[in-house]
Amino acid sequence: MGKIFVMDHPLIRHKLSLIRDKNTGSKEFRELVNEVAMLMAYEATRDLPLTEAEVETPICPCKTKVLAGKKIGVVPILRAGLGMLDGVLRLIPAARVGHIGLYRDPETLEPVEYYCKLPGDITERDLIVLDPMLATGGSASAAISFIKNRGCKSIRMMNLIAAPEGIERVRRDHPDVDVYVACVDEKLNDHGYIVPGLGDAGDRLFGTK
């Protein structure tokens, strides 16, 4: 069963409080989301394998550790997931980036893929899927399914805030996927928004209504 990692680092909790504040403007909101994403990526990559290497310091040769050739891919779910991308890339600049876009069919209410562009060597990469909010879990679960259908075997999910319903949906549909969240909130309201949440992440990131 995939694991749920809830971040309790003081810097993450502090910055998340600022992100939640309705008076935080788009510029500061974007900066904070990227900062939290970078801190979360530090935790989400803690288990990457290492191998021994040797480097020459200014003093002498030194045996040290480097990443064991594990390839990373980062896939933001459009559009709000873009707000987390730069923060992750600051920490893992060599990662390849894909994008996946979904919309909800107004009649069936099911997620429909309208765009998906992934690295060509997707089967060889560990993917980190980004989306600030994990609400009902429907879009996240669908995005993971679409990515798996293209051959990716190793996927982890990163969200700023999750509702218990969203976590349960992803765990049920994708028991092999680990989920990293900054905070698990109380519930969903009647409109599918996370309570207390932070509002519409996409609108707050890009200054739209």
C-alpha positions in Angstrom: 0.0 0.0 0.0 1.3 3.5 -0.9 2.4 5.6 2.0 1.1 9.0 3.0 3.8 11.4 4.2 2.5 14.5 6.0 5.2 17.2 6.3 5.6 18.7 9.7 8.7 20.9 9.1 8.3 24.3 10.9 9.2 26.2 7.7 6.6 24.4 5.7 3.9 24.9 8.3 4.8 28.6 8.6 4.7 29.3 4.8 1.5 27.3 4.4 -0.2 29.6 6.9 0.8 32.6 4.7 -0.4 30.7 1.6 -3.8 30.2 3.2 -4.3 33.9 4.1 -6.8 35.4 1.8 -4.9 38.7 1.9 -1.8 37.2 0.4 -1.5 38.6 -3.2 -0.7 36.6 -6.3 3.0 37.5 -6.4 3.7 36.5 -2.9 1.4 33.4 -3.2 3.4 32.2 -6.2 6.7 32.7 -4.4 5.5 30.9 -1.3 4.1 27.9 -3.3 7.4 27.5 -5.0 9.3 27.7 -1.7 7.1 25.1 -0.1 7.3 22.8 -3.2 11.1 23.0 -2.9 11.0 22.1 0.8 8.6 19.2 0.1 10.8 17.9 -2.8 13.7 17.7 -0.3 11.6 15.3 1.7 10.0 13.4 -1.3 13.5 12.6 -2.6 14.9 11.4 0.7 15.0 7.7 -0.4 16.8 8.2 -3.7 19.7 5.7 -4.0 23.3 6.7 -3.7 26.5 5.2 -5.1 30.1 5.8 -4.1 32.3 8.2 -6.1 35.7 9.9 -5.8 36.4 13.5 -6.2 39.5 15.6 -5.9 39.2 18.3 -3.2 41.7 21.2 -3.0 43.4 19.1 -0.3 43.3 15.4 -1.5 41.2 12.7 -3.1 37.9 12.0 -1.3 35.4 9.2 -1.4 31.9 10.5 -1.4 28.3 9.8 -2.4 26.4 10.8 -5.6 23.0 9.9 -6.9 23.0 6.4 -8.4 21.9 7.4 -11.8 18.2 7.5 -10.9 16.3 9.6 -13.5 13.6 11.9 -12.2 10.7 13.4 -14.1 8.3 16.1 -12.9 4.7 16.3 -14.2 2.5 19.2 -13.1 -1.2 18.8 -13.6 -2.3 21.9 -15.5 -2.8 24.6 -14.6 -2.3 24.9 -10.8 0.5 22.3 -10.8 2.7 24.8 -12.7 2.9 26.8 -9.5 5.0 24.1 -7.8 7.3 23.3 -10.8 10.0 25.9 -10.4 10.5 25.1 -6.7 11.1 21.4 -7.5 13.4 22.2 -10.4 15.5 24.5 -8.2 16.3 21.4 -6.2 16.4 18.9 -9.1 17.5 20.9 -12.1 18.3 17.9 -14.2 14.8 16.5 -14.0 12.8 16.2 -17.2 9.4 17.9 -17.3 6.1 16.6 -18.7 2.7 18.2 -18.6 -0.8 16.8 -18.3 -4.1 18.6 -18.6 -7.5 17.4 -17.6 -11.0 18.8 -17.6 -14.2 17.5 -16.1 -16.9 16.4 -18.6 -20.0 18.4 -17.7 -22.3 15.5 -18.4 -20.4 12.5 -17.0 -18.4 14.5 -14.5 -15.5 12.3 -15.3 -12.0 13.7 -15.9 -11.0 13.9 -19.6 -7.4 14.2 -20.8 -6.9 17.1 -23.2 -3.1 17.3 -23.2 -0.3 15.0 -22.2 3.3 15.5 -23.1 5.8 13.3 -21.2 9.6 12.7 -21.5 10.4 10.1 -24.2 12.2 7.9 -21.6 9.3 7.9 -19.2 9.6 4.2 -18.5 13.1 4.7 -17.0 12.1 7.6 -14.7 10.7 8.1 -11.3 7.9 10.6 -11.7 6.7 13.3 -9.3 3.2 14.5 -10.1 2.4 18.0 -8.8 -0.9 19.5 -7.9 -1.4 22.0 -5.0 -4.8 20.6 -4.0 -5.9 17.0 -3.6 -9.7 17.5 -3.1 -11.9 14.7 -4.4 -8.9 12.9 -5.8 -10.7 12.3 -9.2 -8.4 14.4 -11.3 -5.2 13.1 -9.5 -6.3 9.5 -9.9 -7.1 10.0 -13.6 -3.8 11.8 -14.2 -1.9 8.9 -12.6 -3.8 6.4 -14.7 -3.1 8.3 -17.9 0.6 8.4 -17.0 0.7 4.7 -16.2 -1.0 3.9 -19.5 2.1 5.4 -21.1 4.4 2.9 -19.4 5.6 4.7 -16.2 6.0 2.3 -13.3 7.3 4.6 -10.5 5.1 7.5 -9.5 4.8 9.7 -6.4 2.3 12.5 -5.8 3.0 15.9 -4.2 0.2 18.2 -2.9 0.2 21.2 -0.6 -3.2 20.4 0.9 -5.3 17.3 0.8 -8.7 16.3 1.9 -9.2 12.9 3.5 -11.5 12.0 0.6 -8.8 12.7 -1.9 -6.2 10.7 -0.1 -8.6 7.7 0.2 -9.4 7.9 -3.6 -5.8 7.8 -4.6 -4.9 5.1 -2.2 -7.8 3.0 -3.4 -7.2 3.5 -7.1 -3.3 3.5 -7.0 -2.1 1.6 -3.9 1.5 1.7 -5.3 1.7 5.5 -5.3 3.2 7.4 -2.3 1.6 10.7 -1.5 3.5 13.7 0.0 1.3 16.5 1.5 2.1 19.6 3.5 -1.2 19.3 5.4 -4.3 17.1 5.6 -7.4 19.4 6.1 -10.7 18.6 7.7 -13.1 17.8 4.8 -14.7 18.9 1.5 -17.6 21.3 1.4 -20.7 20.9 -0.8 -18.9 22.5 -3.8 -15.9 20.1 -3.6 -13.5 22.7 -2.0 -11.2 21.7 0.7 -12.1 23.2 4.2 -10.4 25.3 5.4 -8.1 25.0 2.4 -6.8 28.1 0.5 -9.4 28.7 -2.1 -8.8 28.1 -5.8 -5.1 27.6 -6.2 -5.1 28.3 -9.9 -6.9 31.6 -9.6 -4.7 32.7 -6.7 -1.5 31.7 -8.6 -2.4 33.5 -11.8 -4.7 36.3 -10.6 -7.8 35.1 -12.4 -11.4 34.6 -11.2 
